Structures are given as structure tokens and as C-alpha cells.
Amino acid sequence: MTRKLLAIIRREYVQGVRGKSFIISTLLAPLFMLFFLIVPGLLFAMKTGDDTRLAVVDLTGRMHAQVRDAVTHDGPEGPSGPGADERAAEGLKGGGRGPRGEEFAQARFRVEEVAAAGRPLEEIKAELRRRVLREELDAYLVLPADVLETGRAELYARNTGDVITLGTLENRLGRAVIEQRMRDENIDERRVRELSSEVTLERTRVTEGGEERDDGGAFFFAIGVGTFVLIAIMMYGQAILSAVVEEKTTRIVEVLFSSVNAFTLLAGKLAGLALVALTQFATWGLMFLGVTLYGAGAAAGSGLSLPDIPASAYIYALLFFMLGFFVYSTIYAVIGSIVTTEKEASQIVVPVSFLPVVAIYLAFPVIRSPGSDFAFWVSLVPFFSPVTMLVRIVTETPPLWQIALSFAVGAATVVVMVWVAGRIYRTGMLMYGKRATIPEIVRWARRP
């Protein structure tokens, strides 16, 4: 039996890694992931048109210069004023944020002052509205006389969907109002900015083995593993489903059952595909690590470093990844054996595909209270434990017995599922012409 099992595993693995789809997806999938993760953000932040033409109606009579400097030069001193280099350096250290918390964005303005000159406000707004419609202006800003007290201003624009430009304008206008308030109170706004500089917390995790630095990367690592489980199910679950349906419709399985029992055939098929998935994900991981190390070496002076993740987390990630893969792959194989076409299978498999998504959602309450009863119980459920238990491990490591219990429950569930699935698989694969009913499936599972 062992020799036959190893032969089936070898056949499934070799057939999987030699396929053109495996080679193409292994090479191209990382590029597509980078494209969909990075390019949308770059495109969203890109401003392809000219500077935003902004007219300012200052009803206070003393705010225009302050607002103009803040909006056009990102502060009253401008990018070339005193302290500009220090402010830029602070922005880079803050992960792309300015010294006052504003994100760098491609938002530039050309500001013109509209003198009230005793005219009614509605008349001024009607004139500016016509200029906006003629595309002579992009927007106009009205600063009410009480803007310093209420902090409320009015913006009228042709395009209110450009959230980056409008958000940048709002931030810079807010700074101008705050600095004018301080000036009115005879407060040195430069000194206030120095005294109100942000505080950075250096997080250190306290464990039984000592203290570990935590830069937040461990949580994203756990969510990343959960996402990989979801991707693996989507990719390889469908592959298992298609392979089982194909073997059933072509009746190849009748020949296979003549030389090997259903349990061995199913276990070997799942183990071989699991190794194919591990090979592909390990290749992706090495590619990602190489790119990261290259980027870190190229930007050695920027303080860039890899996430500080304990070595044990990688071992646990591998174990629980395999656990989740086998749990869901077994379900897919059973579904393939009881249907007659892939169309029927795609209808039945929809509820199953939601379970790993639920697991990722459950990770968020778990990370807030990893030692709670809720976290304990959801980390024991085999459908959720590949994500929820891993999140507990990397946030607040539970006792070893809980980790062992979670894995043992999952492993026992896999063994029982494969055993039961083998019985269903044995009868279902030899049944043609109609989809099995639930009572029939129960009888197959109970049949010795």
C-alpha cells in the first residue's frame, strides 16, 4: 500500500509541475500580484492634468496670503524656505508622509485672489460659477468672515471626485487657519510645531522566552498565509475538482480502482497536489525574498528592513497551511465524485469557497483578544484554524498545548474526512448519469 501511495503522489506531483499552466502561473502570477497591488495606487495618485486653478474669496480680509502660501508651497515657507530639507527628510522617514502628517501627493495649485470690493457674495459666486463652467477655473474657495472661529469654508468645484487634490487642499487650508489663529494669539507657530511633533512607539513583545521586537509585520504575515490558503483553494481546489470529474467521465478511475483502493488513491492525489502547491508557493516566496533583499540593499541608507518574524512562525505557517489545504481539498474531491459535470460542481462548491474568507474576517477580532474564549474556540475549528491559530501565534503566543490541540484536531479531521471521502469517492466515481442525493451519500459513507 505504501509503495502504491508513493507512486500516486509521485505521478500527481510530476504531472503537476511539468504542466504548462504550472510554469506559466509560477512565473507570471507574482508579476500580476505586483501589478494589482502597486499600479492602482500609483495611478490613483497620478494627476495627469495641469495645476488646479483655484480662486479664493477671502471675506476675512487677512487670510489670502496665508492660504496662498500654504496651498501653493505646502506651508508658508515654501519647499525652498528655511528647514525645507529637514521637513522633507522627516516626511521620508515617516513612510511618505509630510512633517505635519500629510501624505505626499501630486496635487499642485495656482491660486488667484478675488477681491470682494463691497460686492454681494452671491454676485461674486455667480461670476465664479460661470468661469468654472467655461473651464477658466477648476474650483473656487470661499473663506467666510468667521472661518477662524468656526473652521468652516466653502469649496465649489467642477470635479469633486478628485479626493487626493481636495484632501490635500483641505489639509493645507487647515494648517493655514491654525497658524493664523496662533498668530492672532501671539503664539510662535514654529515653536508650537516643534513641541507638538509626533511620538513614535517602539513595540516590544513580551514572551516566555524573553522580549521580541514587534514591527507589525507578524500580523500581516499571518494574514498573508491565510490569503495564500485562499489562493491555493481557488487554484488547486478547482484543479482537483476538474481532475476528479475528468477521471469519472472518461472512466479512467475504473482501471485505477482495479489496482488500488479508493482511500490510497484519494490520499495520494491530495498529497501530490499539496506538494505541487508548496513548490509553487515556495518559488513565489523565494522570488519575493530576492526582490525584497535587492530593494533593501539598494536602499541600505534609508533604514529599510525586513519584518521581524520569529523563525518558529514559519514552521507553524507551513504546518497550518498544509492542514488547511488538505481540509478543503478533500471537500473538493468529494464534490467532484458525486457530480456528473463541472457545471454542477461549480454550483455546489460556492458555500465551501466562503469558509476561508470567513476565517480571514475572524482573524480581526482574534488579534484584538488572542487569549479570549472566542479566539480559543475558533482556533480549534479546522476550517478556520489555518488562519486564526496562526494569528494567535504571531500576536500573543498561546500555550503549546493549545497549538498542539488545534493541529491535532485539524489533523484528525483530515484523516476522518479522507477516510469518509474515500468511501464516498469509491462509489460516487463509479456512478454515472445523475447527481447523488444526500441520503445516498450518507449510505456510501456508512458502507464498509
C-alpha positions as CSV (number, residue, x, y, z in Angstrom):
1,M,0.0,0.0,0.0
2,T,2.8,2.4,0.9
3,R,4.5,1.8,-2.5
4,K,1.3,2.4,-4.3
5,L,0.6,5.6,-2.3
6,L,4.1,6.9,-3.1
7,A,3.7,6.1,-6.7
8,I,0.4,8.0,-6.9
9,I,2.0,11.0,-5.1
10,R,4.9,11.0,-7.4
11,R,2.7,10.8,-10.5
12,E,0.5,13.7,-9.3
13,Y,3.5,15.8,-8.4
14,V,5.4,15.2,-11.6
15,Q,2.4,15.7,-13.8
16,G,1.5,18.9,-11.9
17,V,4.9,20.6,-12.0
18,R,5.5,19.7,-15.7
19,G,2.3,21.2,-16.9
20,K,2.5,24.4,-18.9
21,S,-0.1,26.1,-16.7
22,F,2.1,25.5,-13.6
23,I,5.1,27.0,-15.3
24,I,3.3,30.0,-16.7
25,S,1.4,30.8,-13.5
26,T,4.5,30.4,-11.4
27,L,6.4,32.9,-13.5
28,L,3.6,35.4,-14.2
29,A,1.4,35.3,-11.1
30,P,4.0,37.4,-9.0
31,L,4.1,40.0,-11.7
32,F,0.3,40.2,-11.8
33,M,0.2,40.5,-8.0
34,L,2.7,43.3,-8.0
35,F,0.7,45.0,-10.8
36,F,-2.6,44.8,-9.0
37,L,-1.0,45.9,-5.6
38,I,1.2,48.7,-6.7
39,V,0.0,50.1,-10.1
40,P,-3.6,51.0,-8.9
41,G,-2.1,53.1,-6.1
42,L,0.3,54.8,-8.4
43,L,-2.4,55.5,-11.0
44,F,-4.8,56.8,-8.3
45,A,-2.2,59.2,-7.0
46,M,-1.2,60.4,-10.5
47,K,-2.5,63.7,-11.7
48,T,-2.4,63.8,-15.5
49,G,-3.8,67.3,-16.0
50,D,-2.4,70.8,-15.3
51,D,-2.2,72.5,-11.9
52,T,-5.6,73.0,-10.2
53,R,-6.7,76.6,-10.9
54,L,-8.3,77.9,-7.6
55,A,-9.9,81.3,-6.9
56,V,-10.1,82.4,-3.3
57,V,-12.7,84.7,-2.0
58,D,-11.4,86.0,1.4
59,L,-14.2,87.6,3.4
60,T,-11.9,87.9,6.5
61,G,-9.7,90.4,4.6
62,R,-6.5,89.0,6.1
63,M,-6.2,85.3,5.2
64,H,-5.5,85.2,1.5
65,A,-1.7,85.4,1.7
66,Q,-1.6,82.8,4.4
67,V,-3.8,80.4,2.4
68,R,-2.0,81.1,-0.9
69,D,1.4,80.2,0.6
70,A,0.0,77.1,2.4
71,V,-1.8,75.8,-0.7
72,T,0.9,76.5,-3.3
73,H,4.0,75.9,-1.3
74,D,2.9,73.3,1.2
75,G,3.5,75.8,4.0
76,P,4.2,79.5,4.5
77,E,8.0,79.0,4.0
78,G,7.6,77.0,0.7
79,P,9.7,74.0,-0.4
80,S,12.8,76.1,-0.7
81,G,12.4,78.0,2.6
82,P,14.3,77.5,5.8
83,G,14.0,74.0,7.2
84,A,12.7,72.5,3.9
85,D,15.4,69.8,3.8
86,E,14.7,68.8,7.4
87,R,10.9,68.7,6.7
88,A,11.4,66.5,3.6
89,A,13.7,64.1,5.5
90,E,11.1,63.8,8.2
91,G,8.5,63.1,5.5
92,L,10.6,60.3,4.1
93,K,11.2,58.7,7.5
94,G,7.5,58.8,8.2
95,G,6.8,56.5,5.3
96,G,6.0,59.1,2.7
97,R,4.2,61.5,5.0
98,G,4.9,65.1,5.5
99,P,6.1,66.6,8.7
100,R,2.6,67.5,9.7
101,G,1.1,64.2,8.7
102,E,0.1,65.0,5.2
103,E,0.9,62.4,2.6
104,F,2.9,63.4,-0.4
105,A,0.6,63.6,-3.4
106,Q,0.8,65.0,-6.9
107,A,-1.5,68.0,-6.1
108,R,-0.4,71.4,-7.3
109,F,-2.4,74.6,-7.3
110,R,-2.4,78.0,-8.9
111,V,-4.2,80.5,-6.7
112,E,-5.8,83.8,-7.6
113,E,-7.4,86.3,-5.3
114,V,-10.9,87.5,-5.9
115,A,-11.5,90.9,-4.3
116,A,-14.9,91.3,-2.7
117,A,-14.8,95.1,-3.2
118,G,-18.1,95.6,-1.4
119,R,-20.0,93.4,-3.9
120,P,-22.6,90.9,-2.7
121,L,-21.3,87.4,-2.2
122,E,-24.0,85.9,-4.4
123,E,-22.9,88.1,-7.3
124,I,-19.2,87.0,-6.8
125,K,-20.2,83.3,-6.6
126,A,-22.3,83.6,-9.8
127,E,-19.4,85.1,-11.7
128,L,-17.0,82.4,-10.5
129,R,-19.6,79.7,-11.3
130,R,-19.7,80.9,-14.9
131,R,-15.9,80.9,-15.0
132,V,-15.8,77.3,-13.7
133,L,-18.4,76.3,-16.4
134,R,-16.3,78.0,-19.1
135,E,-13.3,76.0,-17.7
136,E,-11.4,79.1,-16.9
137,L,-11.2,77.8,-13.3
138,D,-11.3,74.4,-11.7
139,A,-12.7,75.5,-8.4
140,Y,-13.3,78.5,-6.1
141,L,-12.9,78.7,-2.3
142,V,-15.0,81.0,-0.1
143,L,-13.5,81.9,3.3
144,P,-16.3,83.2,5.5
145,A,-15.6,86.1,7.8
146,D,-15.9,83.7,10.8
147,V,-13.7,81.0,9.4
148,L,-11.1,81.4,12.2
149,E,-13.9,80.7,14.8
150,T,-15.9,78.0,13.0
151,G,-13.2,76.4,10.9
152,R,-15.7,76.1,8.1
153,A,-15.0,77.1,4.5
154,E,-16.9,76.5,1.2
155,L,-15.4,74.9,-1.9
156,Y,-17.2,74.8,-5.3
157,A,-15.5,72.7,-7.9
158,R,-16.3,71.1,-11.3
159,N,-14.7,67.8,-10.2
160,T,-15.4,66.8,-6.6
161,G,-14.3,63.2,-7.2
162,D,-10.6,64.0,-7.0
163,V,-10.2,63.1,-3.4
164,I,-6.4,63.4,-3.4
165,T,-6.4,67.0,-4.6
166,L,-9.3,68.0,-2.4
167,G,-7.9,66.2,0.6
168,T,-4.6,68.0,0.1
169,L,-6.3,71.3,-0.2
170,E,-8.3,70.7,3.0
171,N,-5.1,69.7,4.9
172,R,-3.2,72.8,3.8
173,L,-6.1,75.1,4.4
174,G,-6.5,73.7,7.9
175,R,-2.8,74.4,8.6
176,A,-3.2,78.0,7.3
177,V,-6.2,78.6,9.6
178,I,-4.4,77.1,12.7
179,E,-1.3,79.2,12.1
180,Q,-3.4,82.3,11.7
181,R,-5.1,81.6,15.0
182,M,-1.7,81.2,16.7
183,R,-0.5,84.4,15.1
184,D,-3.6,86.2,16.4
185,E,-2.8,84.9,19.9
186,N,0.8,86.0,19.6
187,I,2.0,82.4,19.7
188,D,5.1,81.3,17.7
189,E,3.6,78.7,15.4
190,R,7.1,77.3,14.6
191,R,7.7,76.6,18.3
192,V,4.3,75.0,18.6
193,R,5.1,72.7,15.7
194,E,8.3,71.7,17.3
195,L,6.6,71.0,20.6
196,S,3.7,69.0,19.0
197,S,5.9,66.7,16.9
198,E,4.7,63.1,16.7
199,V,5.8,60.4,19.1
200,T,6.8,57.0,17.7
201,L,6.2,53.9,19.8
202,E,8.8,51.1,19.6
203,R,6.8,48.0,20.2
204,T,8.4,45.1,22.1
205,R,6.5,41.8,22.6
206,V,6.9,40.1,26.0
207,T,7.0,36.3,25.7
208,E,8.0,33.3,27.9
209,G,11.3,33.2,26.0
210,G,12.1,36.9,26.5
211,E,11.4,40.1,24.7
212,E,10.9,40.4,20.9
213,R,10.8,43.5,18.8
214,D,7.5,43.8,17.0
215,D,7.2,46.0,13.9
216,G,3.7,44.8,13.0
217,G,4.9,42.5,10.2
218,A,3.9,39.3,12.1
219,F,0.2,40.1,11.8
220,F,0.4,40.8,8.1
221,F,2.5,37.6,7.8
222,A,-0.4,35.6,9.3
223,I,-3.0,37.3,7.1
224,G,-0.7,36.6,4.2
225,V,-0.6,32.9,5.0
226,G,-4.4,32.9,5.2
227,T,-4.6,34.7,1.9
228,F,-2.3,32.0,0.4
229,V,-4.6,29.3,1.7
230,L,-7.5,31.1,0.0
231,I,-5.5,31.4,-3.3
232,A,-4.5,27.7,-3.1
233,I,-8.0,26.6,-2.6
234,M,-9.2,28.7,-5.5
235,M,-6.4,27.5,-7.8
236,Y,-5.9,23.9,-6.7
237,G,-9.4,23.2,-5.4
238,Q,-10.7,23.8,-8.9
239,A,-7.8,21.7,-10.3
240,I,-8.8,18.8,-8.0
241,L,-12.4,19.2,-9.0
242,S,-11.7,19.1,-12.7
243,A,-9.3,16.2,-12.4
244,V,-11.8,14.1,-10.5
245,V,-14.7,14.9,-12.8
246,E,-12.5,14.1,-15.8
247,E,-11.4,10.8,-14.4
248,K,-15.1,10.0,-13.7
249,T,-16.4,10.9,-17.2
250,T,-13.5,9.2,-19.0
251,R,-13.9,6.1,-16.8
252,I,-10.1,6.0,-16.1
253,V,-11.0,5.6,-12.4
254,E,-12.4,2.1,-13.2
255,V,-8.9,1.0,-14.2
256,L,-7.3,2.6,-11.2
257,F,-9.7,1.0,-8.7
258,S,-8.8,-2.4,-10.1
259,S,-5.2,-2.0,-8.7
260,V,-5.5,0.4,-5.8
261,N,-8.2,1.1,-3.2
262,A,-10.1,4.4,-3.1
263,F,-8.5,5.7,0.2
264,T,-5.0,5.2,-1.2
265,L,-5.9,6.8,-4.5
266,L,-7.5,9.8,-2.9
267,A,-4.8,10.3,-0.3
268,G,-2.1,10.1,-2.9
269,K,-3.9,12.5,-5.2
270,L,-4.3,15.1,-2.4
271,A,-0.7,14.7,-1.1
272,G,0.8,15.1,-4.6
273,L,-1.2,18.2,-5.3
274,A,-0.3,19.6,-1.9
275,L,3.4,19.2,-2.9
276,V,2.7,21.0,-6.2
277,A,1.1,23.9,-4.3
278,L,4.1,24.0,-1.9
279,T,6.5,24.0,-4.7
280,Q,4.8,26.9,-6.4
281,F,4.3,29.0,-3.2
282,A,7.9,28.3,-2.2
283,T,9.1,29.6,-5.6
284,W,7.0,32.7,-5.1
285,G,8.3,33.2,-1.6
286,L,12.0,33.0,-2.8
287,M,11.2,35.4,-5.7
288,F,9.6,37.8,-3.2
289,L,12.5,37.4,-0.8
290,G,15.0,38.1,-3.5
291,V,13.3,41.2,-4.7
292,T,12.9,42.4,-1.1
293,L,16.6,41.8,-0.3
294,Y,17.6,43.6,-3.5
295,G,15.5,46.5,-2.6
296,A,16.8,46.6,0.9
297,G,20.4,46.5,-0.4
298,A,19.7,49.3,-2.9
299,A,18.2,51.5,-0.2
300,A,20.5,50.5,2.6
301,G,20.8,54.1,3.8
302,S,17.0,54.5,4.1
303,G,16.7,52.3,7.1
304,L,14.6,49.7,5.3
305,S,14.5,46.3,7.0
306,L,12.6,43.0,6.7
307,P,9.7,42.3,9.1
308,D,10.9,40.8,12.3
309,I,9.1,37.5,12.4
310,P,10.2,34.6,14.7
311,A,11.6,31.5,12.9
312,S,9.0,29.3,14.6
313,A,6.2,31.2,12.9
314,Y,7.4,30.0,9.5
315,I,7.2,26.4,10.7
316,Y,3.8,26.9,12.1
317,A,2.7,28.6,8.9
318,L,3.8,25.6,6.9
319,L,2.0,23.1,9.1
320,F,-1.3,25.0,9.2
321,F,-1.1,25.8,5.5
322,M,-0.9,22.1,4.8
323,L,-3.7,21.5,7.3
324,G,-6.0,24.0,5.6
325,F,-5.1,22.7,2.1
326,F,-6.0,19.1,3.0
327,V,-9.2,20.0,4.7
328,Y,-10.6,22.0,1.7
329,S,-9.0,19.8,-1.0
330,T,-10.8,16.7,0.5
331,I,-14.1,18.5,0.2
332,Y,-13.5,19.4,-3.4
333,A,-12.6,15.8,-4.2
334,V,-15.8,14.6,-2.6
335,I,-17.8,17.2,-4.6
336,G,-16.2,16.1,-7.8
337,S,-17.0,12.4,-7.1
338,I,-20.8,13.0,-6.5
339,V,-21.5,15.2,-9.5
340,T,-21.5,14.4,-13.2
341,T,-20.4,17.7,-14.7
342,E,-18.2,20.6,-13.7
343,K,-21.2,23.0,-14.0
344,E,-23.0,21.1,-11.3
345,A,-19.8,21.1,-9.2
346,S,-19.4,24.9,-9.5
347,Q,-22.9,25.4,-8.0
348,I,-22.2,23.1,-5.0
349,V,-18.8,24.5,-4.3
350,V,-19.9,28.1,-3.7
351,P,-20.7,27.7,0.0
352,V,-17.4,26.0,0.6
353,S,-15.4,28.8,-1.0
354,F,-16.8,31.2,1.5
355,L,-15.3,29.4,4.6
356,P,-11.7,30.6,4.1
357,V,-13.0,34.1,3.6
358,V,-14.8,33.9,6.9
359,A,-11.6,32.7,8.5
360,I,-9.8,35.9,7.4
361,Y,-12.6,38.0,8.8
362,L,-12.5,36.1,12.1
363,A,-8.7,37.0,12.4
364,F,-9.5,40.6,13.2
365,P,-11.4,40.0,16.5
366,V,-8.9,37.3,17.3
367,I,-6.0,39.7,17.0
368,R,-7.6,42.2,19.4
369,S,-8.1,39.5,22.1
370,P,-6.0,36.5,21.2
371,G,-6.4,35.0,24.7
372,S,-10.2,35.2,24.8
373,D,-12.5,32.2,24.8
374,F,-13.8,33.2,21.4
375,A,-10.2,33.1,20.0
376,F,-9.6,29.7,21.6
377,W,-12.7,28.1,20.1
378,V,-12.4,29.5,16.6
379,S,-8.8,28.4,16.5
380,L,-9.9,24.8,17.1
381,V,-12.3,24.7,14.1
382,P,-10.3,23.0,11.3
383,F,-11.9,25.3,8.7
384,F,-10.6,28.4,10.4
385,S,-7.5,27.3,12.4
386,P,-5.0,27.7,9.5
387,V,-5.7,31.5,9.9
388,T,-7.0,32.1,13.4
389,M,-4.4,29.9,15.2
390,L,-1.6,31.4,13.2
391,V,-2.8,34.9,14.1
392,R,-2.8,33.9,17.8
393,I,0.7,32.5,17.5
394,V,2.3,35.7,16.0
395,T,0.4,38.1,18.2
396,E,0.2,36.6,21.7
397,T,1.5,33.0,21.5
398,P,-0.9,30.7,23.3
399,P,0.3,27.8,25.4
400,L,1.9,25.0,23.5
401,W,-0.9,22.6,24.4
402,Q,-3.4,24.8,22.7
403,I,-1.4,24.9,19.5
404,A,-0.9,21.1,19.6
405,L,-4.6,20.6,20.3
406,S,-5.6,22.8,17.4
407,F,-3.3,21.0,15.0
408,A,-4.3,17.6,16.4
409,V,-8.0,18.3,15.9
410,G,-7.3,19.5,12.4
411,A,-5.1,16.5,11.5
412,A,-7.7,14.1,12.9
413,T,-10.4,15.9,10.9
414,V,-8.3,15.5,7.8
415,V,-7.8,11.7,8.4
416,V,-11.5,11.2,9.1
417,M,-12.5,13.3,6.1
418,V,-10.2,11.4,3.8
419,W,-11.4,8.1,5.1
420,V,-15.1,9.0,4.7
421,A,-14.3,10.7,1.4
422,G,-12.6,7.6,0.2
423,R,-15.8,5.6,0.8
424,I,-17.9,8.3,-1.0
425,Y,-15.3,8.5,-3.7
426,R,-15.3,4.8,-4.3
427,T,-19.0,4.6,-5.0
428,G,-19.5,8.1,-6.4
429,M,-16.8,7.7,-9.0
430,L,-18.5,4.6,-10.4
431,M,-21.9,6.2,-10.6
432,Y,-22.9,7.9,-13.9
433,G,-25.9,9.7,-15.2
434,K,-27.2,11.6,-12.2
435,R,-26.0,13.6,-9.2
436,A,-26.1,11.8,-5.9
437,T,-28.6,12.7,-3.3
438,I,-27.8,13.4,0.4
439,P,-29.3,10.1,1.6
440,E,-27.2,8.2,-1.0
441,I,-24.1,9.9,0.1
442,V,-24.7,9.0,3.7
443,R,-25.3,5.4,2.8
444,W,-22.0,5.3,0.8
445,A,-20.1,6.8,3.8
446,R,-21.5,4.1,6.1
447,R,-21.0,1.2,3.8
448,P,-17.9,-0.9,4.9
